[in-house]
Amino acid sequence: MSKSSTAAPARRSKLTSLLAAVATVALITPAHAALTWDPALTGTGSDGLGLWSTFIPSWATGTGNTGWINGEAAILGSGGTAGRITVLGNVSASSLTFEPV
């Protein structure tokens, strides 16, 4: 066999292994749930005034708080008192859901 004919199966095997590894990582990487506005830092959601940014932990994850994660879904309104939200910097959301305050 020539060198080129034995190299093709080896390249395919490496490509197959790489694709399998990428698929495995994609399956075990958890998807984020929507983030809920939480300026009172309750961990589950609250209402009121605050700053929306990627570095201030004004967003509840259900188990704690985090800064905004661009591309996530935002839920605003937890049955409390409305307040002004000031956006700092550039943020993006996949969707905005407004619940009653």
N, C-alpha and C positions, 0 to 999 in steps of 0.2 A: 504494500500500500504506500502511496505517496504521502508526504508530510501534510499536504493540504487536505487530503481525504480523512486523515485521523484528527486533524485540528477542528473540523466542523462539529463532530459529535461532542468534543470536549467543551467547545464554546456554548453549544446548546445546553449541555449539562450545567454549566456555570450560570447561564441565563435562567434556566429552570429553577435552580437553587435560590438565585437572587429574587425571582418573582415569588417564590414560596415564602421567603423570609419577609418580604414587603407585605404580602397578604396576611401573614401571621401578626405582624405589628399592627396592621390596620384593624384586625379583629379584636386585639386585646387593648387597644387604646380607647379609653372610655370617652363617650360623647358628653359634652357639657349640657347640663340642663339650663333652662332659662335662668337669668339672674334677676332678682327682685330688688327694687329700690329699698334701701335700708339705712338712711342717715343716722338713725339711733343705734345702729350696730347691734341689733338683736340677734342676727344670724338667720332670721326667718322672714324679715320684711317689716318695714315701718314707713310712715309717711312724714312729710315735712320738708323744709328747705335743706338744701345741701349742694355739694359740688360733684358733678359727674365727670370723672377723669379715670385714666388708666392707673393712677398711682394712689388715689384716696380710696380706702376700702368701704365705699358706700353701697355695695351690692352684696346681698345675701345669697349664699349658695345652698342654704338648707342646713349646713353644718358649721357655718362660720361666715366671714365676710372677706371680700376681695376687691381690688380695684377693678374697673371695667375691663372686660376681655373683648376686644374688637371682634365683631362678627357674631356675637352671641345674641340671643333673644332677650329683650328687656320687658319686665313687668313692672308697671308703676301703679300704685294704689293698693293699700292694705287695710282700708276701712278706718283710717285715722284722719288727721287734719292735713289739708292740702298745703303745699308750700312751693316756693320758687326753686327750680333746679337750674343751676348755672353750669354750663358745659365748659370745661377747661380743655383746650387743645382740640385735636381731631379725634372723634370717636365714630364708630360705625356699628350698626346693629342689624341683625338679620330680620328682626321684626320688633314692633312696639305694641304692647298690650296695655290698655288703660282700664284698670279695675276701679270700682267705686271707692271714693275716699270719704 
